[in-house]
Every structure is written in structure tokens, then in C-alpha cells.
Amino acid sequence: MEGKAATSRDGDKQDPLALTLGSIYAAADAAADAAAPASPPPSPPPAAAPRSIRRRLNNGTAAAGRGSRRPCVKPCDDAVGEAPFAWATGRPARHDTLESLLRRGVTSVEGHARCKRCGNRKPIAYDLEPKFRELRDHIVANRHAMDDRAPDAWMFPALPDCDACGHKGAMWPEIATEKREINWLFLLLGQMLGCCTLEQLKYFCMNTGRHRTGAKNRVLYYAYIEMCNQLGPFD
């Protein structure tokens, strides 16, 4: 009631004006709080990407490069070209059979050798049929003892003597730098395939479907067997 003092719990009278102003201030504060826009809650910190995802993102290019690599496998040199010799075919390291060669009139195989001492160069010829049959009979008689490895006589061939300077075993066979032009049959009949490098022998075996890994004595053995099989199969 206006003009009447308010009474507290303890029975003390309070100033009605003070109560009225307090109520006004309280109401004003409540209205201001209601009018003020509510502040948005703080956003959580960004979640860190899993380590596996970061690794894929950072190394994506490198991983793709590693995944796209393939083992280097050298294909066979199977392009057909002009035969480098009368006893060879248009395919590298391939030859006709002995019967076919004799029928075509090929009875001898020629090549050249050069002296390691004086540089003298001379031609060498082998009779095809007797030299091949001699080598073939030797392989048939001793093949199991070889144990898939070339004997020392093949690894370190007995070379011809030089007529110019007289040095024994000094005539080294000429082997073409271009592997397609190597005179394989000449080296076989002279039992000088061992003068080839391991890389050249691997090229021969690669183009004839033979095993080409391992030490030189093993690859050389396969080269001898393959050459004899081409002339007259005995496998």
C-alpha cells in the first residue's frame, strides 16, 4: 500500500523509496540481459588428422611413384633382320639345323682371329659337319659329369697360334661389338664361346629361351647345349 513502509523479516521497517528504486534497477538489469544477444559457444579446436592420413597426404606422390614401378625385364631381341652370316638366320642367336645347312651347301664356317701380341689378323675356317659331330660326341659322353657347368677347357679355350710372331695360343677370335652380329657358330666349332663376356652369353641365352642367371661357367654351359640343340637336337 502506497505510503506504507515495507516490513522486513526481522520486523524492521525499510524505506519504501529504496525498495522501489531497487526494484527498478533489478528490472532494468534483467531487461538488458534479455536484450543482449547470446554469445556463441567457443568452437572446439580442429581435430588433428590421423598419422596414417597425414603420411598418405604428404607422401602421396612418392608412394604413387613407388607403386607404379615395375621390375626391369629386358625383352628378347626378336626383330627379324638380315642374316649376318650364311649359316645364321634373321633372328639373333638362331641357326638352322645341320641337315638344313648342308642341304643349302654350307659346309664350312669362317671367322677371323687377331694376335694379342703383334696384332696380326688372319681368317680361320672350320669344316662344319666333322667339327660339330666331334663336339657333340664329347658332350654326350661327358655331359652328366659336367653338372650343368662348363669345364675348364670351355672356360679357358685353347686358342690358335700366331703365324706372324710365333706366339702360342695368341690368336683371339674377333667378336662383334653388336651382339646381333656375333659369329656364334664359328665360336662354337672352335670351342671358343668362353671368349665371350658374361653379358654376351646372357644375350645369347635370352634370345634362345635358356636360363641366363648364375656364374659364367653355368651360362656358358647352357650356350653350348643350346647351340648343339639348334644344329641337331639331343636334349
C-alpha positions as CSV (number, residue, x, y, z in Angstrom):
1,M,0.0,0.0,0.0
2,E,1.4,3.4,-1.1
3,G,2.8,5.5,1.8
4,K,3.1,2.4,4.0
5,A,6.6,1.2,4.9
6,A,7.6,-2.3,4.0
7,T,8.5,-4.6,6.8
8,S,11.4,-7.0,6.8
9,R,11.5,-10.5,8.3
10,D,13.0,-9.1,11.4
11,G,10.2,-6.6,11.8
12,D,12.3,-3.6,10.9
13,K,10.7,-1.1,8.6
14,Q,12.5,-0.2,5.4
15,D,12.4,2.9,3.2
16,P,9.7,2.5,0.6
17,L,11.7,4.7,-1.8
18,A,14.7,2.5,-1.6
19,L,12.7,-0.6,-2.2
20,T,11.1,1.0,-5.2
21,L,14.4,2.1,-6.8
22,G,16.0,-1.3,-6.1
23,S,13.1,-3.0,-7.9
24,I,13.6,-0.6,-10.9
25,Y,17.3,-1.3,-11.1
26,A,16.8,-5.0,-10.9
27,A,14.1,-4.9,-13.6
28,A,16.4,-2.8,-15.9
29,D,19.3,-5.3,-15.4
30,A,17.1,-8.2,-16.3
31,A,15.8,-6.5,-19.4
32,A,19.3,-5.6,-20.6
33,D,20.4,-9.2,-20.1
34,A,17.4,-10.5,-22.0
35,A,18.0,-8.0,-24.9
36,A,21.8,-8.8,-25.2
37,P,22.5,-11.5,-27.9
38,A,23.8,-14.7,-26.5
39,S,27.5,-15.2,-27.4
40,P,28.1,-18.4,-29.4
41,P,29.9,-21.1,-27.5
42,P,33.7,-21.4,-28.3
43,S,34.3,-23.7,-31.2
44,P,36.4,-26.8,-30.4
45,P,40.0,-26.9,-31.7
46,P,40.3,-28.7,-35.1
47,A,40.9,-32.3,-34.7
48,A,44.3,-33.5,-35.9
49,A,44.4,-35.8,-38.9
50,P,45.4,-39.3,-38.1
51,R,49.1,-40.0,-38.7
52,S,48.3,-42.5,-41.4
53,I,46.2,-39.9,-43.3
54,R,48.9,-37.3,-43.0
55,R,51.5,-39.7,-44.2
56,R,49.5,-40.5,-47.2
57,L,48.8,-36.9,-48.0
58,N,52.5,-35.9,-47.6
59,N,53.9,-38.8,-49.4
60,G,51.2,-39.4,-52.0
61,T,53.4,-38.6,-54.9
62,A,56.3,-40.7,-53.8
63,A,54.0,-43.6,-52.9
64,A,52.4,-43.4,-56.3
65,G,55.8,-43.4,-57.9
66,R,56.9,-46.4,-55.9
67,G,53.7,-48.3,-56.6
68,S,54.0,-47.6,-60.4
69,R,57.5,-49.0,-60.7
70,R,57.9,-52.4,-62.3
71,P,60.9,-54.7,-62.3
72,C,63.0,-54.1,-65.3
73,V,62.8,-57.1,-67.6
74,K,64.7,-56.9,-70.8
75,P,62.7,-58.3,-73.7
76,C,64.2,-60.6,-76.3
77,D,65.7,-59.0,-79.4
78,D,63.2,-60.9,-81.6
79,A,63.2,-58.5,-84.5
80,V,63.8,-60.3,-87.8
81,G,66.5,-58.8,-89.9
82,E,69.0,-59.8,-92.5
83,A,71.1,-62.8,-91.5
84,P,74.7,-61.7,-90.7
85,F,76.1,-65.0,-92.0
86,A,75.2,-67.7,-94.4
87,W,74.8,-70.2,-91.6
88,A,72.7,-67.9,-89.4
89,T,69.0,-66.8,-89.6
90,G,67.4,-63.4,-89.4
91,R,66.7,-63.9,-85.7
92,P,69.6,-63.2,-83.3
93,A,71.4,-66.2,-81.9
94,R,69.3,-68.6,-84.1
95,H,70.7,-71.1,-86.6
96,D,69.3,-73.7,-88.9
97,T,69.9,-77.4,-88.3
98,L,73.0,-79.2,-89.6
99,E,70.9,-81.0,-92.2
100,S,69.4,-77.8,-93.5
101,L,72.8,-76.1,-93.7
102,L,74.3,-79.0,-95.6
103,R,71.4,-79.1,-97.9
104,R,71.9,-75.4,-98.7
105,G,75.6,-76.0,-99.4
106,V,77.0,-74.6,-96.2
107,T,79.9,-77.0,-95.4
108,S,82.3,-74.6,-93.7
109,V,82.2,-71.8,-91.2
110,E,84.6,-68.9,-91.3
111,G,85.7,-66.2,-89.0
112,H,88.7,-64.1,-88.0
113,A,91.2,-64.0,-85.2
114,R,93.7,-61.4,-84.2
115,C,97.0,-61.9,-82.4
116,K,97.1,-60.4,-78.9
117,R,100.9,-59.9,-79.2
118,C,101.5,-58.4,-82.6
119,G,98.0,-57.6,-83.9
120,N,98.3,-59.9,-86.9
121,R,94.8,-60.8,-88.3
122,K,94.0,-64.0,-90.1
123,P,91.0,-65.9,-91.3
124,I,90.1,-69.3,-89.8
125,A,87.7,-71.8,-91.3
126,Y,86.2,-75.0,-89.7
127,D,84.6,-77.9,-91.6
128,L,81.0,-77.8,-90.3
129,E,79.9,-81.4,-90.1
130,P,83.1,-83.1,-88.7
131,K,83.7,-80.3,-86.1
132,F,80.2,-80.4,-84.9
133,R,79.9,-84.1,-84.6
134,E,83.2,-84.2,-82.7
135,L,81.9,-81.6,-80.2
136,R,78.5,-83.3,-80.0
137,D,80.0,-86.7,-79.2
138,H,82.2,-85.2,-76.5
139,I,79.2,-83.6,-74.8
140,V,77.1,-86.7,-75.0
141,A,79.9,-88.7,-73.3
142,N,80.7,-86.2,-70.6
143,R,77.5,-84.2,-70.0
144,H,76.5,-85.8,-66.7
145,A,80.0,-85.2,-65.3
146,M,79.8,-81.5,-66.2
147,D,76.9,-81.0,-63.7
148,D,75.5,-78.1,-65.7
149,R,78.7,-76.2,-65.7
150,A,81.2,-75.6,-68.4
151,P,84.6,-77.4,-67.9
152,D,87.9,-75.5,-67.8
153,A,88.5,-76.4,-71.5
154,W,85.5,-74.3,-72.4
155,M,86.1,-71.5,-69.9
156,F,89.7,-71.1,-71.0
157,P,89.8,-72.1,-74.6
158,A,92.9,-73.3,-76.4
159,L,93.5,-70.5,-78.9
160,P,95.3,-70.9,-82.3
161,D,98.9,-69.9,-82.7
162,C,100.1,-66.8,-84.4
163,D,101.8,-67.5,-87.7
164,A,103.4,-64.0,-87.8
165,C,105.1,-63.7,-84.4
166,G,105.1,-67.4,-83.5
167,H,103.4,-66.9,-80.1
168,K,101.4,-70.0,-79.0
169,G,97.7,-69.5,-78.2
170,A,97.8,-65.8,-79.0
171,M,95.1,-65.6,-81.7
172,W,92.0,-64.2,-80.0
173,P,88.7,-64.6,-82.0
174,E,87.1,-61.4,-83.3
175,I,83.8,-60.9,-81.6
176,A,81.5,-58.2,-82.9
177,T,80.6,-55.4,-80.6
178,E,77.0,-55.5,-81.8
179,K,75.6,-58.7,-80.2
180,R,73.3,-59.4,-83.2
181,E,76.4,-59.8,-85.4
182,I,78.4,-62.2,-83.2
183,N,79.5,-65.3,-85.2
184,W,78.2,-67.8,-82.7
185,L,78.6,-70.9,-84.9
186,F,82.2,-70.0,-85.6
187,L,82.9,-69.7,-81.9
188,L,81.1,-73.0,-81.2
189,L,83.1,-75.1,-83.7
190,G,86.3,-73.6,-82.4
191,Q,85.2,-74.2,-78.8
192,M,85.9,-70.5,-78.2
193,L,82.5,-69.5,-76.8
194,G,84.3,-68.9,-73.5
195,C,86.0,-65.9,-75.1
196,C,82.6,-64.1,-74.9
197,T,81.8,-61.9,-71.9
198,L,79.1,-62.9,-69.5
199,E,76.9,-60.2,-70.9
200,Q,77.2,-61.5,-74.4
201,L,76.4,-65.1,-73.3
202,K,73.4,-63.8,-71.4
203,Y,72.2,-62.1,-74.6
204,F,72.5,-65.4,-76.4
205,C,70.6,-67.3,-73.8
206,M,68.0,-64.6,-73.5
207,N,67.2,-64.8,-77.2
208,T,67.1,-68.6,-77.2
209,G,65.0,-69.1,-74.1
210,R,67.8,-70.6,-72.0
211,H,68.5,-70.0,-68.3
212,R,70.8,-66.9,-68.1
213,T,71.5,-66.4,-64.4
214,G,74.4,-67.6,-62.3
215,A,78.1,-67.7,-62.8
216,K,79.7,-67.6,-66.2
217,N,80.5,-71.3,-66.3
218,R,76.8,-72.1,-65.9
219,V,75.7,-69.6,-68.6
220,L,78.4,-70.8,-70.9
221,Y,77.3,-74.4,-70.5
222,Y,73.8,-73.5,-71.5
223,A,75.1,-71.7,-74.5
224,Y,77.0,-74.8,-75.7
225,I,74.0,-77.0,-75.1
226,E,71.6,-74.6,-77.0
227,M,73.9,-74.3,-80.0
228,C,74.2,-78.0,-80.3
229,N,70.4,-78.4,-80.0
230,Q,69.9,-75.9,-82.8
231,L,72.1,-77.9,-85.1
232,G,70.9,-81.3,-84.1
233,P,68.7,-81.8,-81.1
234,F,69.9,-84.2,-78.4
235,D,68.1,-82.9,-75.3
